[in-house]
Amino acid sequence: GSIVPSTTPSPESGRTYLFEGLITKERSNLWDQMQFWEDAFLDAVSQERDMIGMDQGPTEMMERYKWLSDTERKRLEHEEDRLLSTMLY
């Protein structure tokens, strides 16, 4: 099926969806709003980190990190790098 809906949402709904600004024939100024894209990226990364338990109390995480072995630190760093690269892709 098509991801793009064949009808436009009702004007009564009062909602504007992100995809609407991106798929219209006219160029949206949303493309030029770098702060929006940065915020969207950081929000998505935060949600992913929260889902896998990497966003639980930064102080607690740093304290635990300090006591990890070199191998465990590398594994944790690799997981963080993988999450960020997946989000960037």
Secondary structure, DSSP 8 states (H G I E B T S, - for coil): --SS-SS---GGG----HHHHHHSSS--GGGG-HHHHHHHHHHHHHHHHHHTT--S-HHHHHHHHHTS-HHHHHHHHHHHHHHHHHHH-
